[in-house]
Amino acid sequence: RGKTRAAAPTTTTPEMIAALRRYDAFFALMLPGESIVTMPGAFGMQNPGVLFSAPDSLDAFKARVGAEVAKQLRTAQTTGEKIFELLPHLGVDGLVLNPFGPGITRTFGMGEL
């Protein structure tokens, strides 16, 4: 397991949340049984769900977890609206966007979403 990166120090704004809701090209990794991949204990949260804004971020995560784990995961493309609709049912306490880059890693606690 690789070390997580530090999340970008930003204040979550209503505009940022609105942009997440409008984004139509998120990727999520699904475990067998159709639950979202999480990173227990990462970024100060108990069980944040993991989302990716681009294929290269998804690939960076898969490289970190290794081929044996990655082959057990299913990639799903989804929209921000769908993620926000499902959030209360995912068993997560927040989201981590692009946890291993490239690009900016952002975290969102449930209270921000």
N, C-alpha and C positions, 0 to 999 in steps of 0.2 A: 504494500500500500504506500503510495507516495504522499508526501506532505501536501496539505492544501495551501493554496496561496492566500495571501491577505486580501480581503475584499476591499474594493475601492471605497474610501471614506466619503460617503455622500449622504446627503439628507434626502430622504424619499419625499418627493413632492406629488401633489395630486396630478400634475401633468405627466410625471413619470409613470404613475399607475395607469393613467388613461392611455399612454403610449403602449404599455404592456398589453392592455386589453385589446387594442387595435391591431397589434402585431399578428400577422397571419402565417408565420413560418417557423414556429417553435418546433423543436425536436425534444422528445422525451424518450427515456429508456424504460421499458417495461419488463418486470420480472415475470417468470411463469406464474400464472394465476392473475395476471393483469394488474398488479400493483406497480406504482411508479418507483423507480430506484431512488433511494434516499442515502444520505450521508450522516448516519447517527453521530452526534457529538460535534459535528463540524460547524465552524463559524459561530460558536456560542449558542447553537440551537440544539434541541434534543434529537429531532428527526426531520431535517429539512429535505424537501423534494428537490430533485435536480432537473434543471431545464437548460436547453441549449438554443442559442439564437442563430447558429450557423453550423453547417456540416463539419467545419474544421474544429470547432469546439467540442462537438460530439466525438469526433475522432480522437482528440486529445484525451478525453475522459476514458474512452475504450482502451487506448494505449496504456493508461495508468492502471486500469483494473486487470489488464492482461487478457490474452486470447481465450483462456479457458473460461473465465467469467464472462467475457464479452459475447461469446458464442451462445450463452444461455439467455441473453437479453434480446428483446425485440424493440426495434426503433419505430416510434410512432411520430408522425408529423401532425401538429395540431395548431389551433389558434389560441390567442390570448383569451378570447371570450370563453372558449371551451375549458381552458385551464381554470379560469376564475369560477366557472360553473361547477367544476369538479372539486375544487380546493377543499370544501368542508368534508368531503368524503374520502380524501386520500390518506388520512392518518398522518399528516405532516404538520409541523409547527412553523413552517415558512418555506421559502424557496431560495435556492442558490442558482444563479444564472451564470453559466460558463465557468464552473469551478476550477478548471485547470487551463483557462484561456483557450486559444490565444485571445487577446483583447481583455477587456475589463471584466472582472468577476464582481457581481453584485449580489447582495443578500437582501431578503425581504422577510421580516417576521410577519406572522399572521395579522398582528395588529396594524401593520402598514398596508396590508392588502385588503 
